[in-house]
């Protein structure tokens, strides 16, 4: 499980860098400034959660069952949240109206929030973690 979490975290991180570079250098002549800023929000949240997954994958104090639950919530959240934002930001470039899938963005946000909340819950229930003095 740890290897899968780490590999998906790395993949999401690499994609965030590529998409961030595309947003910063490739979109300026294609879409307006507001769309670029929207695109960058998706990139930023994707990178935050790529780093989150790297932390989750190396953290030894959580069971594989708990890691898997958090992992699934975060990955689904990133896909729904960030990728729907990318499509919405690029809406003016296609004939399909991606605003029709805009409802996916807040659903993805809920999945991200749940991933963080589940991790917090699992930490609260954990025994044997030393307190920072």
N, CA, C and O atoms as a GROMACS GRO file, in nm:
protein
  532
    1UNK      N    1   0.082  -0.119   0.000
    1UNK     CA    2   0.000   0.000   0.000
    1UNK      C    3   0.086   0.126   0.000
    1UNK      O    4   0.057   0.222  -0.072
    2UNK      N    5   0.192   0.126   0.080
    2UNK     CA    6   0.279   0.244   0.088
    2UNK      C    7   0.340   0.279  -0.047
    2UNK      O    8   0.348   0.396  -0.084
    3UNK      N    9   0.382   0.176  -0.120
    3UNK     CA   10   0.443   0.199  -0.252
    3UNK      C   11   0.341   0.263  -0.347
    3UNK      O   12   0.375   0.356  -0.420
    4UNK      N   13   0.220   0.214  -0.347
    4UNK     CA   14   0.115   0.270  -0.432
    4UNK      C   15   0.087   0.416  -0.395
    4UNK      O   16   0.078   0.501  -0.483
    5UNK      N   17   0.075   0.443  -0.267
    5UNK     CA   18   0.050   0.581  -0.221
    5UNK      C   19   0.164   0.672  -0.266
    5UNK      O   20   0.140   0.780  -0.318
    6UNK      N   21   0.287   0.627  -0.246
    6UNK     CA   22   0.403   0.708  -0.286
    6UNK      C   23   0.406   0.730  -0.436
    6UNK      O   24   0.431   0.842  -0.482
    7UNK      N   25   0.382   0.626  -0.514
    7UNK     CA   26   0.385   0.641  -0.660
    7UNK      C   27   0.276   0.734  -0.711
    7UNK      O   28   0.301   0.814  -0.801
    8UNK      N   29   0.156   0.726  -0.655
    8UNK     CA   30   0.049   0.816  -0.696
    8UNK      C   31   0.082   0.959  -0.651
    8UNK      O   32   0.055   1.054  -0.725
    9UNK      N   33   0.139   0.974  -0.533
    9UNK     CA   34   0.182   1.106  -0.488
    9UNK      C   35   0.287   1.166  -0.581
    9UNK      O   36   0.280   1.284  -0.614
   10UNK      N   37   0.382   1.084  -0.623
   10UNK     CA   38   0.485   1.130  -0.717
   10UNK      C   39   0.422   1.167  -0.851
   10UNK      O   40   0.453   1.271  -0.908
   11UNK      N   41   0.333   1.082  -0.901
   11UNK     CA   42   0.266   1.108  -1.028
   11UNK      C   43   0.186   1.239  -1.022
   11UNK      O   44   0.195   1.321  -1.114
   12UNK      N   45   0.110   1.258  -0.917
   12UNK     CA   46   0.034   1.382  -0.903
   12UNK      C   47   0.126   1.504  -0.892
   12UNK      O   48   0.094   1.611  -0.943
   13UNK      N   49   0.240   1.487  -0.824
   13UNK     CA   50   0.337   1.596  -0.813
   13UNK      C   51   0.398   1.632  -0.947
   13UNK      O   52   0.408   1.750  -0.981
   14UNK      N   53   0.438   1.532  -1.023
   14UNK     CA   54   0.496   1.556  -1.156
   14UNK      C   55   0.393   1.624  -1.247
   14UNK      O   56   0.425   1.720  -1.317
   15UNK      N   57   0.270   1.572  -1.244
   15UNK     CA   58   0.164   1.633  -1.326
   15UNK      C   59   0.136   1.777  -1.283
   15UNK      O   60   0.110   1.862  -1.368
   16UNK      N   61   0.142   1.804  -1.154
   16UNK     CA   62   0.121   1.941  -1.106
   16UNK      C   63   0.229   2.035  -1.158
   16UNK      O   64   0.200   2.149  -1.195
   17UNK      N   65   0.352   1.989  -1.162
   17UNK     CA   66   0.462   2.072  -1.215
   17UNK      C   67   0.442   2.096  -1.365
   17UNK      O   68   0.457   2.209  -1.413
   18UNK      N   69   0.409   1.991  -1.438
   18UNK     CA   70   0.387   2.005  -1.583
   18UNK      C   71   0.269   2.098  -1.610
   18UNK      O   72   0.278   2.188  -1.693
   19UNK      N   73   0.158   2.074  -1.541
   19UNK     CA   74   0.040   2.158  -1.562
   19UNK      C   75   0.064   2.302  -1.515
   19UNK      O   76   0.012   2.396  -1.575
   20UNK      N   77   0.140   2.318  -1.408
   20UNK     CA   78   0.174   2.453  -1.361
   20UNK      C   79   0.258   2.528  -1.464
   20UNK      O   80   0.235   2.647  -1.487
   21UNK      N   81   0.354   2.460  -1.525
   21UNK     CA   82   0.435   2.523  -1.629
   21UNK      C   83   0.350   2.558  -1.750
   21UNK      O   84   0.364   2.664  -1.810
   22UNK      N   85   0.260   2.466  -1.786
   22UNK     CA   86   0.168   2.493  -1.897
   22UNK      C   87   0.080   2.613  -1.866
   22UNK      O   88   0.057   2.698  -1.952
   23UNK      N   89   0.029   2.620  -1.744
   23UNK     CA   90  -0.055   2.732  -1.704
   23UNK      C   91   0.020   2.863  -1.704
   23UNK      O   92  -0.036   2.966  -1.743
   24UNK      N   93   0.144   2.861  -1.662
   24UNK     CA   94   0.223   2.984  -1.654
   24UNK      C   95   0.276   3.030  -1.789
   24UNK      O   96   0.289   3.150  -1.812
   25UNK      N   97   0.306   2.936  -1.878
   25UNK     CA   98   0.372   2.974  -2.004
   25UNK      C   99   0.291   2.944  -2.130
   25UNK      O  100   0.314   3.007  -2.233
   26UNK      N  101   0.197   2.851  -2.123
   26UNK     CA  102   0.126   2.812  -2.243
   26UNK      C  103  -0.014   2.868  -2.256
   26UNK      O  104  -0.070   2.872  -2.366
   27UNK      N  105  -0.071   2.910  -2.145
   27UNK     CA  106  -0.210   2.955  -2.150
   27UNK      C  107  -0.228   3.104  -2.172
   27UNK      O  108  -0.337   3.149  -2.207
   28UNK      N  109  -0.121   3.182  -2.153
   28UNK     CA  110  -0.136   3.328  -2.156
   28UNK      C  111  -0.193   3.382  -2.287
   28UNK      O  112  -0.258   3.487  -2.287
   29UNK      N  113  -0.169   3.314  -2.397
   29UNK     CA  114  -0.221   3.361  -2.526
   29UNK      C  115  -0.354   3.293  -2.563
   29UNK      O  116  -0.415   3.327  -2.664
   30UNK      N  117  -0.397   3.198  -2.481
   30UNK     CA  118  -0.516   3.121  -2.514
   30UNK      C  119  -0.640   3.160  -2.435
   30UNK      O  120  -0.751   3.157  -2.487
   31UNK      N  121  -0.621   3.196  -2.309
   31UNK     CA  122  -0.735   3.228  -2.222
   31UNK      C  123  -0.706   3.357  -2.145
   31UNK      O  124  -0.594   3.407  -2.145
   32UNK      N  125  -0.808   3.409  -2.080
   32UNK     CA  126  -0.791   3.534  -2.004
   32UNK      C  127  -0.722   3.510  -1.870
   32UNK      O  128  -0.702   3.396  -1.828
   33UNK      N  129  -0.685   3.619  -1.806
   33UNK     CA  130  -0.612   3.613  -1.679
   33UNK      C  131  -0.690   3.539  -1.570
   33UNK      O  132  -0.632   3.463  -1.493
   34UNK      N  133  -0.821   3.561  -1.565
   34UNK     CA  134  -0.903   3.494  -1.463
   34UNK      C  135  -0.899   3.343  -1.482
   34UNK      O  136  -0.896   3.269  -1.383
   35UNK      N  137  -0.900   3.296  -1.604
   35UNK     CA  138  -0.893   3.152  -1.631
   35UNK      C  139  -0.758   3.096  -1.591
   35UNK      O  140  -0.749   2.984  -1.541
   36UNK      N  141  -0.652   3.173  -1.612
   36UNK     CA  142  -0.518   3.128  -1.570
   36UNK      C  143  -0.512   3.116  -1.418
   36UNK      O  144  -0.458   3.019  -1.365
   37UNK      N  145  -0.568   3.214  -1.349
   37UNK     CA  146  -0.570   3.209  -1.202
   37UNK      C  147  -0.650   3.089  -1.153
   37UNK      O  148  -0.611   3.023  -1.057
   38UNK      N  149  -0.762   3.062  -1.217
   38UNK     CA  150  -0.844   2.946  -1.182
   38UNK      C  151  -0.766   2.818  -1.203
   38UNK      O  152  -0.767   2.729  -1.118
   39UNK      N  153  -0.697   2.808  -1.316
   39UNK     CA  154  -0.615   2.691  -1.348
   39UNK      C  155  -0.509   2.670  -1.240
   39UNK      O  156  -0.485   2.558  -1.197
   40UNK      N  157  -0.447   2.780  -1.196
   40UNK     CA  158  -0.342   2.772  -1.094
   40UNK      C  159  -0.395   2.724  -0.959
   40UNK      O  160  -0.321   2.661  -0.883
   41UNK      N  161  -0.521   2.752  -0.929
   41UNK     CA  162  -0.581   2.699  -0.806
   41UNK      C  163  -0.583   2.547  -0.811
   41UNK      O  164  -0.548   2.480  -0.713
   42UNK      N  165  -0.624   2.492  -0.924
   42UNK     CA  166  -0.624   2.347  -0.941
   42UNK      C  167  -0.485   2.287  -0.924
   42UNK      O  168  -0.468   2.184  -0.858
   43UNK      N  169  -0.386   2.352  -0.984
   43UNK     CA  170  -0.247   2.306  -0.973
   43UNK      C  171  -0.200   2.309  -0.828
   43UNK      O  172  -0.139   2.214  -0.779
   44UNK      N  173  -0.230   2.418  -0.760
   44UNK     CA  174  -0.186   2.436  -0.621
   44UNK      C  175  -0.245   2.326  -0.532
   44UNK      O  176  -0.172   2.264  -0.454
   45UNK      N  177  -0.375   2.302  -0.542
   45UNK     CA  178  -0.437   2.199  -0.459
   45UNK      C  179  -0.388   2.059  -0.497
   45UNK      O  180  -0.376   1.973  -0.410
   46UNK      N  181  -0.362   2.037  -0.623
   46UNK     CA  182  -0.307   1.908  -0.664
   46UNK      C  183  -0.170   1.886  -0.600
   46UNK      O  184  -0.141   1.777  -0.550
   47UNK      N  185  -0.085   1.989  -0.602
   47UNK     CA  186   0.048   1.975  -0.543
   47UNK      C  187   0.040   1.957  -0.391
   47UNK      O  188   0.113   1.874  -0.335
   48UNK      N  189  -0.047   2.033  -0.324
   48UNK     CA  190  -0.062   2.015  -0.179
   48UNK      C  191  -0.094   1.869  -0.147
   48UNK      O  192  -0.039   1.811  -0.053
   49UNK      N  193  -0.183   1.812  -0.225
   49UNK     CA  194  -0.226   1.676  -0.194
   49UNK      C  195  -0.130   1.570  -0.245
   49UNK      O  196  -0.130   1.457  -0.194
   50UNK      N  197  -0.048   1.603  -0.343
   50UNK     CA  198   0.062   1.513  -0.381
   50UNK      C  199   0.160   1.502  -0.263
   50UNK      O  200   0.204   1.393  -0.228
   51UNK      N  201   0.192   1.615  -0.203
   51UNK     CA  202   0.280   1.614  -0.086
   51UNK      C  203   0.215   1.542   0.032
   51UNK      O  204   0.281   1.469   0.105
   52UNK      N  205   0.086   1.563   0.049
   52UNK     CA  206   0.009   1.493   0.152
   52UNK      C  207   0.023   1.342   0.135
   52UNK      O  208   0.046   1.270   0.232
   53UNK      N  209   0.011   1.294   0.011
   53UNK     CA  210   0.022   1.150  -0.014
   53UNK      C  211   0.163   1.099   0.013
   53UNK      O  212   0.180   0.987   0.061
   54UNK      N  213   0.263   1.180  -0.017
   54UNK     CA  214   0.400   1.138   0.013
   54UNK      C  215   0.417   1.121   0.165
   54UNK      O  216   0.478   1.024   0.212
   55UNK      N  217   0.364   1.215   0.240
   55UNK     CA  218   0.367   1.204   0.386
   55UNK      C  219   0.293   1.079   0.432
   55UNK      O  220   0.343   1.003   0.514
   56UNK      N  221   0.173   1.059   0.378
   56UNK     CA  222   0.092   0.943   0.416
   56UNK      C  223   0.165   0.812   0.386
   56UNK      O  224   0.160   0.718   0.466
   57UNK      N  225   0.231   0.807   0.272
   57UNK     CA  226   0.300   0.684   0.231
   57UNK      C  227   0.420   0.649   0.317
   57UNK      O  228   0.453   0.531   0.329
   58UNK      N  229   0.484   0.748   0.376
   58UNK     CA  230   0.603   0.718   0.458
   58UNK      C  231   0.574   0.714   0.607
   58UNK      O  232   0.661   0.677   0.686
   59UNK      N  233   0.454   0.754   0.646
   59UNK     CA  234   0.423   0.759   0.788
   59UNK      C  235   0.398   0.619   0.843
   59UNK      O  236   0.304   0.552   0.800
   60UNK      N  237   0.481   0.574   0.938
   60UNK     CA  238   0.471   0.436   0.986
   60UNK      C  239   0.363   0.412   1.091
   60UNK      O  240   0.333   0.297   1.122
   61UNK      N  241   0.304   0.516   1.147
   61UNK     CA  242   0.213   0.499   1.260
   61UNK      C  243   0.068   0.471   1.224
   61UNK      O  244  -0.016   0.456   1.313
   62UNK      N  245   0.036   0.462   1.097
   62UNK     CA  246  -0.102   0.440   1.054
   62UNK      C  247  -0.114   0.302   0.990
   62UNK      O  248  -0.025   0.260   0.915
   63UNK      N  249  -0.221   0.231   1.019
   63UNK     CA  250  -0.240   0.098   0.960
   63UNK      C  251  -0.268   0.112   0.810
   63UNK      O  252  -0.310   0.217   0.762
   64UNK      N  253  -0.245   0.004   0.738
   64UNK     CA  254  -0.271   0.004   0.594
   64UNK      C  255  -0.419   0.027   0.563
   64UNK      O  256  -0.452   0.091   0.463
   65UNK      N  257  -0.507  -0.025   0.646
   65UNK     CA  258  -0.651  -0.005   0.626
   65UNK      C  259  -0.684   0.144   0.635
   65UNK      O  260  -0.757   0.197   0.551
   66UNK      N  261  -0.632   0.210   0.736
   66UNK     CA  262  -0.657   0.353   0.753
   66UNK      C  263  -0.593   0.434   0.641
   66UNK      O  264  -0.654   0.528   0.589
   67UNK      N  265  -0.470   0.398   0.604
   67UNK     CA  266  -0.403   0.467   0.493
   67UNK      C  267  -0.483   0.455   0.365
   67UNK      O  268  -0.496   0.552   0.290
   68UNK      N  269  -0.536   0.337   0.339
   68UNK     CA  270  -0.610   0.315   0.216
   68UNK      C  271  -0.736   0.402   0.212
   68UNK      O  272  -0.769   0.458   0.108
   69UNK      N  273  -0.804   0.414   0.323
   69UNK     CA  274  -0.925   0.498   0.327
   69UNK      C  275  -0.891   0.643   0.298
   69UNK      O  276  -0.958   0.708   0.217
   70UNK      N  277  -0.789   0.694   0.363
   70UNK     CA  278  -0.748   0.832   0.341
   70UNK      C  279  -0.699   0.851   0.198
   70UNK      O  280  -0.734   0.949   0.133
   71UNK      N  281  -0.620   0.758   0.150
   71UNK     CA  282  -0.566   0.762   0.014
   71UNK      C  283  -0.678   0.772  -0.091
   71UNK      O  284  -0.672   0.856  -0.180
   72UNK      N  285  -0.778   0.687  -0.079
   72UNK     CA  286  -0.889   0.687  -0.176
   72UNK      C  287  -0.962   0.820  -0.173
   72UNK      O  288  -0.993   0.877  -0.278
   73UNK      N  289  -0.992   0.871  -0.054
   73UNK     CA  290  -1.061   1.000  -0.043
   73UNK      C  291  -0.980   1.112  -0.109
   73UNK      O  292  -1.036   1.195  -0.180
   74UNK      N  293  -0.850   1.114  -0.085
   74UNK     CA  294  -0.766   1.220  -0.139
   74UNK      C  295  -0.754   1.209  -0.291
   74UNK      O  296  -0.766   1.309  -0.361
   75UNK      N  297  -0.732   1.090  -0.342
   75UNK     CA  298  -0.718   1.074  -0.488
   75UNK      C  299  -0.848   1.109  -0.560
   75UNK      O  300  -0.846   1.181  -0.660
   76UNK      N  301  -0.960   1.061  -0.510
   76UNK     CA  302  -1.088   1.096  -0.571
   76UNK      C  303  -1.110   1.247  -0.562
   76UNK      O  304  -1.158   1.309  -0.656
   77UNK      N  305  -1.076   1.304  -0.448
   77UNK     CA  306  -1.091   1.448  -0.430
   77UNK      C  307  -1.007   1.529  -0.527
   77UNK      O  308  -1.056   1.626  -0.585
   78UNK      N  309  -0.882   1.489  -0.546
   78UNK     CA  310  -0.795   1.560  -0.640
   78UNK      C  311  -0.848   1.550  -0.782
   78UNK      O  312  -0.851   1.649  -0.855
   79UNK      N  313  -0.888   1.431  -0.821
   79UNK     CA  314  -0.939   1.412  -0.957
   79UNK      C  315  -1.063   1.498  -0.980
   79UNK      O  316  -1.072   1.568  -1.080
   80UNK      N  317  -1.157   1.493  -0.888
   80UNK     CA  318  -1.280   1.570  -0.905
   80UNK      C  319  -1.255   1.720  -0.892
   80UNK      O  320  -1.307   1.798  -0.972
   81UNK      N  321  -1.178   1.759  -0.794
   81UNK     CA  322  -1.157   1.902  -0.767
   81UNK      C  323  -1.064   1.965  -0.870
   81UNK      O  324  -1.106   2.053  -0.946
   82UNK      N  325  -0.940   1.921  -0.874
   82UNK     CA  326  -0.841   1.986  -0.960
   82UNK      C  327  -0.872   1.968  -1.108
   82UNK      O  328  -0.864   2.063  -1.185
   83UNK      N  329  -0.906   1.847  -1.148
   83UNK     CA  330  -0.927   1.824  -1.290
   83UNK      C  331  -1.052   1.892  -1.343
   83UNK      O  332  -1.057   1.932  -1.459
   84UNK      N  333  -1.156   1.905  -1.258
   84UNK     CA  334  -1.272   1.982  -1.303
   84UNK      C  335  -1.237   2.130  -1.314
   84UNK      O  336  -1.289   2.200  -1.401
   85UNK      N  337  -1.151   2.178  -1.226
   85UNK     CA  338  -1.106   2.318  -1.236
   85UNK      C  339  -1.027   2.340  -1.365
   85UNK      O  340  -1.044   2.442  -1.432
   86UNK      N  341  -0.941   2.245  -1.400
   86UNK     CA  342  -0.866   2.259  -1.525
   86UNK      C  343  -0.961   2.271  -1.644
   86UNK      O  344  -0.944   2.358  -1.730
   87UNK      N  345  -1.059   2.184  -1.646
   87UNK     CA  346  -1.155   2.186  -1.758
   87UNK      C  347  -1.237   2.314  -1.759
   87UNK      O  348  -1.263   2.371  -1.865
   88UNK      N  349  -1.278   2.360  -1.642
   88UNK     CA  350  -1.354   2.486  -1.636
   88UNK      C  351  -1.269   2.605  -1.682
   88UNK      O  352  -1.319   2.694  -1.749
   89UNK      N  353  -1.141   2.605  -1.645
   89UNK     CA  354  -1.052   2.715  -1.685
   89UNK      C  355  -1.029   2.716  -1.836
   89UNK      O  356  -1.008   2.821  -1.895
   90UNK      N  357  -1.034   2.599  -1.898
   90UNK     CA  358  -1.010   2.587  -2.042
   90UNK      C  359  -1.140   2.584  -2.121
   90UNK      O  360  -1.140   2.554  -2.241
   91UNK      N  361  -1.250   2.614  -2.057
   91UNK     CA  362  -1.383   2.604  -2.118
   91UNK      C  363  -1.394   2.681  -2.250
   91UNK      O  364  -1.459   2.635  -2.343
   92UNK      N  365  -1.332   2.797  -2.256
   92UNK     CA  366  -1.345   2.881  -2.376
   92UNK      C  367  -1.273   2.822  -2.498
   92UNK      O  368  -1.292   2.870  -2.609
   93UNK      N  369  -1.191   2.721  -2.477
   93UNK     CA  370  -1.115   2.661  -2.588
   93UNK      C  371  -1.187   2.546  -2.656
   93UNK      O  372  -1.139   2.495  -2.758
   94UNK      N  373  -1.300   2.504  -2.601
   94UNK     CA  374  -1.369   2.388  -2.657
   94UNK      C  375  -1.514   2.420  -2.692
   94UNK      O  376  -1.568   2.522  -2.648
   95UNK      N  377  -1.573   2.335  -2.769
   95UNK     CA  378  -1.714   2.353  -2.801
   95UNK      C  379  -1.804   2.292  -2.693
   95UNK      O  380  -1.922   2.327  -2.684
   96UNK      N  381  -1.749   2.203  -2.610
   96UNK     CA  382  -1.826   2.145  -2.499
   96UNK      C  383  -1.827   2.245  -2.384
   96UNK      O  384  -1.724   2.305  -2.353
   97UNK      N  385  -1.941   2.264  -2.322
   97UNK     CA  386  -1.953   2.356  -2.209
   97UNK      C  387  -1.922   2.281  -2.080
   97UNK      O  388  -2.008   2.211  -2.026
   98UNK      N  389  -1.801   2.297  -2.031
   98UNK     CA  390  -1.759   2.228  -1.909
   98UNK      C  391  -1.826   2.283  -1.784
   98UNK      O  392  -1.812   2.225  -1.676
   99UNK      N  393  -1.898   2.393  -1.796
   99UNK     CA  394  -1.972   2.444  -1.681
   99UNK      C  395  -2.078   2.343  -1.637
   99UNK      O  396  -2.122   2.345  -1.522
  100UNK      N  397  -2.117   2.255  -1.727
  100UNK     CA  398  -2.215   2.152  -1.692
  100UNK      C  399  -2.160   2.050  -1.594
  100UNK      O  400  -2.237   1.978  -1.530
  101UNK      N  401  -2.027   2.041  -1.582
  101UNK     CA  402  -1.966   1.950  -1.484
  101UNK      C  403  -1.910   2.026  -1.364
  101UNK      O  404  -1.837   1.969  -1.283
  102UNK      N  405  -1.942   2.153  -1.355
  102UNK     CA  406  -1.891   2.236  -1.246
  102UNK      C  407  -1.930   2.187  -1.108
  102UNK      O  408  -1.864   2.219  -1.009
  103UNK      N  409  -2.038   2.110  -1.099
  103UNK     CA  410  -2.081   2.055  -0.970
  103UNK      C  411  -1.978   1.957  -0.912
  103UNK      O  412  -1.981   1.929  -0.792
  104UNK      N  413  -1.888   1.906  -0.996
  104UNK     CA  414  -1.786   1.811  -0.949
  104UNK      C  415  -1.681   1.877  -0.860
  104UNK      O  416  -1.623   1.812  -0.773
  105UNK      N  417  -1.657   2.006  -0.882
  105UNK     CA  418  -1.553   2.075  -0.805
  105UNK      C  419  -1.584   2.074  -0.654
  105UNK      O  420  -1.498   2.032  -0.576
  106UNK      N  421  -1.701   2.118  -0.611
  106UNK     CA  422  -1.727   2.113  -0.467
  106UNK      C  423  -1.736   1.970  -0.412
  106UNK      O  424  -1.704   1.947  -0.295
  107UNK      N  425  -1.781   1.875  -0.494
  107UNK     CA  426  -1.783   1.736  -0.448
  107UNK      C  427  -1.640   1.689  -0.423
  107UNK      O  428  -1.612   1.623  -0.323
  108UNK      N  429  -1.549   1.724  -0.515
  108UNK     CA  430  -1.407   1.692  -0.494
  108UNK      C  431  -1.353   1.757  -0.369
  108UNK      O  432  -1.277   1.696  -0.294
  109UNK      N  433  -1.393   1.882  -0.345
  109UNK     CA  434  -1.351   1.950  -0.222
  109UNK      C  435  -1.398   1.878  -0.097
  109UNK      O  436  -1.324   1.870   0.001
  110UNK      N  437  -1.518   1.826  -0.101
  110UNK     CA  438  -1.571   1.749   0.014
  110UNK      C  439  -1.487   1.624   0.035
  110UNK      O  440  -1.456   1.589   0.149
  111UNK      N  441  -1.450   1.556  -0.072
  111UNK     CA  442  -1.364   1.437  -0.059
  111UNK      C  443  -1.229   1.474   0.003
  111UNK      O  444  -1.177   1.400   0.087
  112UNK      N  445  -1.171   1.587  -0.039
  112UNK     CA  446  -1.044   1.631   0.019
  112UNK      C  447  -1.059   1.659   0.168
  112UNK      O  448  -0.976   1.618   0.249
  113UNK      N  449  -1.165   1.729   0.204
  113UNK     CA  450  -1.191   1.760   0.345
  113UNK      C  451  -1.209   1.630   0.425
  113UNK      O  452  -1.155   1.617   0.534
  114UNK      N  453  -1.284   1.537   0.370
  114UNK     CA  454  -1.304   1.409   0.438
  114UNK      C  455  -1.172   1.333   0.457
  114UNK      O  456  -1.150   1.271   0.561
  115UNK      N  457  -1.086   1.338   0.356
  115UNK     CA  458  -0.955   1.273   0.369
  115UNK      C  459  -0.876   1.329   0.487
  115UNK      O  460  -0.819   1.254   0.565
  116UNK      N  461  -0.874   1.461   0.498
  116UNK     CA  462  -0.805   1.525   0.610
  116UNK      C  463  -0.873   1.490   0.743
  116UNK      O  464  -0.806   1.462   0.842
  117UNK      N  465  -1.006   1.493   0.744
  117UNK     CA  466  -1.079   1.462   0.868
  117UNK      C  467  -1.058   1.317   0.912
  117UNK      O  468  -1.038   1.290   1.030
  118UNK      N  469  -1.061   1.224   0.816
  118UNK     CA  470  -1.036   1.084   0.851
  118UNK      C  471  -0.896   1.068   0.908
  118UNK      O  472  -0.877   0.998   1.007
  119UNK      N  473  -0.797   1.133   0.846
  119UNK     CA  474  -0.662   1.124   0.900
  119UNK      C  475  -0.658   1.178   1.043
  119UNK      O  476  -0.599   1.116   1.131
  120UNK      N  477  -0.721   1.292   1.065
  120UNK     CA  478  -0.726   1.348   1.201
  120UNK      C  479  -0.793   1.255   1.299
  120UNK      O  480  -0.746   1.239   1.412
  121UNK      N  481  -0.903   1.194   1.258
  121UNK     CA  482  -0.973   1.099   1.344
  121UNK      C  483  -0.884   0.980   1.378
  121UNK      O  484  -0.875   0.939   1.494
  122UNK      N  485  -0.818   0.924   1.276
  122UNK     CA  486  -0.731   0.809   1.300
  122UNK      C  487  -0.615   0.846   1.394
  122UNK      O  488  -0.574   0.764   1.477
  123UNK      N  489  -0.564   0.966   1.381
  123UNK     CA  490  -0.455   1.010   1.470
  123UNK      C  491  -0.508   1.023   1.614
  123UNK      O  492  -0.441   0.983   1.709
  124UNK      N  493  -0.626   1.079   1.628
  124UNK     CA  494  -0.684   1.092   1.763
  124UNK      C  495  -0.706   0.957   1.830
  124UNK      O  496  -0.688   0.944   1.951
  125UNK      N  497  -0.743   0.857   1.752
  125UNK     CA  498  -0.770   0.724   1.805
  125UNK      C  499  -0.643   0.642   1.828
  125UNK      O  500  -0.647   0.536   1.890
  126UNK      N  501  -0.530   0.690   1.778
  126UNK     CA  502  -0.404   0.617   1.784
  126UNK      C  503  -0.345   0.616   1.924
  126UNK      O  504  -0.356   0.713   2.000
  127UNK      N  505  -0.284   0.508   1.955
  127UNK     CA  506  -0.212   0.497   2.082
  127UNK      C  507  -0.063   0.485   2.051
  127UNK      O  508  -0.026   0.428   1.948
  128UNK      N  509   0.020   0.537   2.137
  128UNK     CA  510   0.164   0.518   2.123
  128UNK      C  511   0.237   0.623   2.043
  128UNK      O  512   0.354   0.604   2.010
  129UNK      N  513   0.172   0.736   2.010
  129UNK     CA  514   0.244   0.845   1.944
  129UNK      C  515   0.294   0.938   2.053
  129UNK      O  516   0.217   0.982   2.139
  130UNK      N  517   0.421   0.968   2.049
  130UNK     CA  518   0.480   1.054   2.151
  130UNK      C  519   0.435   1.199   2.128
  130UNK      O  520   0.429   1.247   2.014
  131UNK      N  521   0.403   1.265   2.235
  131UNK     CA  522   0.368   1.406   2.232
  131UNK      C  523   0.494   1.490   2.215
  131UNK      O  524   0.600   1.453   2.265
  132UNK      N  525   0.483   1.600   2.144
  132UNK     CA  526   0.595   1.693   2.129
  132UNK      C  527   0.600   1.776   2.255
  132UNK      O  528   0.499   1.834   2.297
  133UNK      N  529   0.718   1.782   2.317
  133UNK     CA  530   0.730   1.856   2.443
  133UNK      C  531   0.788   1.992   2.422
  133UNK      O  532   0.805   2.067   2.518
   0.00000   0.00000   0.00000
